[in-house]
């Protein structure tokens, strides 16, 4: 990775990313490249480019939004949360347009139900861990500007665990849904960062339901009384699922 930085290849890689992301057929390849860069390059090496990258991502979202694009975009956002934290994702989004992170929550995650459409196993796990980190370890989601998104995002996460995958695709998009489009993968990592061992951002996490339970319990111990009030607003069936996760993990919220 140091060699890439030293040779100042980042501009070249981002040029390739920009071309790929503009294509409905090849945009998933752009996300593989971007994820590899976020994972393997030092944060300070990418710092000058992050705003430009997010601008390109939101520009494509507004100009030609497809189901496939939104799924890949959300997985990338969750990789970003896992790597850099939820507050960093929120501030980076809102630099592009004030309040745009609220649109990501309301329109993409909740209204479009795009998390439910994520299909590949590792991608689902990335979504579960990223959403958990966003909810439980991000001040803006708990007491800040986006606290009203906590309940709908928690419900989206429980739905990811409990409901079947939503495989519906709008009629006008069938031609761009490549069969067996691979999900998160390391092809680009191997190509660009040859010799680097495979990297899975959620490799160390086993049971994602337990991960949610222990993180909610951690939030509860840091802010007593907060979590039961939030959980109490959920539908009874969702509360029941959550209680099962907590019992299985041997933790409680207070």
N, C-alpha and C positions, 0 to 999 in steps of 0.2 A: 504493500500500500504506500509506503514511504517513497518508493520509486515512482509511482504514478504521480504523487504530489510533486516530487522533485522535478519530474519531466514536464510538469504543468499540463498533464493530459486531461485535467478535469474539464476544461473548456471543450475539448474534443468529444469527451464522453457525453457531456450535456448537449452538445449539438446532435449527436446520435439519438439521445433520449428525446429531444424535441421533435425530430423527424418521426420517430416511432410512435410517439404519443398522439401525433396528429392523424394517424391512420387508424380507422375503425378495425381493420383487419389485424394490424400489428401492435396495437397499443399495449397489449399484455407484455410484449417483449420490452417495451419501454419501462414498464413497471419492474420487471426483473432486473434490468440494468440499474434503475434508480435504487431499488432495495439493496442491491449489492454495494452500491456506493455508500448508502447511509450506514450499512453495517460495518464495512471494512475500512472506510476512510476516517481519519481523525475528525472530530466535530469542528475543530477550528479551521481545517482545510476546506470544509464545505460551507462554513458560516457565511461567506460572502455570496453564496449562490442560492441559499435556501429560499429566500424571498422570491427570486426569479423562478425557481422550480415550482413553488406553490402557485405563483401567478399563472404559469403555463398550465398547470393542472386545473385550476378553476376556469381558465379561459376555455379549455377544451370541454369542461363540464357544461358551460353555458352555451357553447356553440353547437355541440353535437353529443348530447348525453345518450348513452346506451346502457342497458342492464349490465353488460360485460364490463364496461368502463367503470361504472359505479362500484361494482363488486371489487374490482382491482384497486380502485381509489381508496375504498374503506380499508382493505387489507394493508395497503401502504400506510394509511394514517395510523393503524393499530401497531404496525412495525415501528413507526416513528414514536408512538407513545411508549412502547416497550424500551426503546433505545434512549429516548431523550426526556420522557415524562409528559404527562397530560398538559401541564401548564405551558410547556414549550410549544406543543401542537396548537393550543388555543391562541396563544399570542402570535404565532406565525400566521395562522389563518386570518386573525383579525387585523393583522397589518395589511393584508390584501384589500380587505373591506371591513369596516367596523361592523361587528356583529355577525360576520359570515359563518362563524362556527355554530351559531344557533341554527342557521339554515342546514348545516351538515347534520345536526341532530334531528331537527324537525322533518326535513324533506327527505334526506337520504336514509338515515337509520330508522326513523319511526314511520313516516308516511309511506315511503317507497318500500319499506320492509327489506331493504337490500341486504342486511346482515343475514336474513333468513334464506337468501338466495346463494350465499357463499357455499361452495360445494366441496372443495378439496379438503381432506382431513386436516392437514397442517394449517391451511388457511382458516378453518373453523377454530382451531386451537389458538391461532394468533388473534383472531377476533375476540375470543373469550377472554384471553389474558389481557389484551389491549383495553377492552371495555372495562374489565375489572379494575385495572390500574387507573383508568380514566375516572371511574366512579369513586374508588376508595382512597386514592392518593393524590387527588387534584383539588386544591383548595377552591378553585372557581366553581367546581361542580357541587361542592358541599355547602359552602357559606357565601359564595361569590356570585358573580354576574349570571352564571348558568345553573344556579341551584334548582331552578324550576325544571331542568332537563333530567335531574337525577332519577325521578320515578319512571318516566317513559324509557330511559336508557336501561335501567335495571330490568324493567319488564321485557325489553328487547333481548337482553342477555339471557333471562330465564327462558324466553321463547326459543332462543338459539339452542339451548340445552334440551328442551322438552318437545318442541314441535318438529314435524318432518320438514325437510328442506323444501323450499318453494321453488319449483322448477319451471314456473311459468315465464314465458318470454313474449313480449309484445309481437304481434304478427309481422310488423314491418322490420323486425330485428333478426329474424331467423337466419338470414343469409350471412350475418356476421358472427354468429355463435359457432365458432369452430368446434367440431366434435372433439371431445377429450382434450380441450385446451388445458395444458398442465397448469397447476396452481403454483404456489410458491416453490421455486426450484433454484438450484445452484449452478445452472449451466453458465450463466454470465460470470458468476464468481470464479468458476474454473477457468473461463476464457481470459478474464482480465487479471484475476489474482491467482495465477497458476501456482500450484503447489500449496496453496492455503487449504487447511482442512475444511471440510464441509461445516457450514455454520447454520444452526437452526435457532432462531431467537427464543423459542419456547422449549428447547430440548430438556431443560432441567425441571420442567413442570409436568407432573403426572396427571392427577385428576383435576380437571378444570373446575368442577363443582366445588371440590374441597378448597381450591385456590380462592374462589369467590367467598366461600364461607369464612376462611381464615382472614382474608383481607377485610371483610365486613366487621369481623370481630376486632381486628386491629384498629379500624376506624372508630368502632364503638368504645374501645378502651381509651382512645385519644380524646374523644368527644362524647362523654357519657350522656345518654338521653337523646342524642341526635338521631341515631339509626332506627330505633324502634318507631319513632314518629314517621320517618320516611317509609319504612317497610309497611307500617300500618295503613298506608294509603293505597297499597297494592290490592288487586282483586284477590278474593279468598283463595282461589286455586294457585295463584302465584305465591302467596304467603305460605301455603302448604308446602309447595316445592322447596321454597327457601328454608323452611323449618327442617325439612328432611336433609338438606345439604348441611345445615348447622349441626344437626344431631349426628350425622355420619362423620363429620369432622371433629366432633367432640368439643365444640365451642359454642358460646352463646353471645348474644348482643344485649346491651344494657342501656 
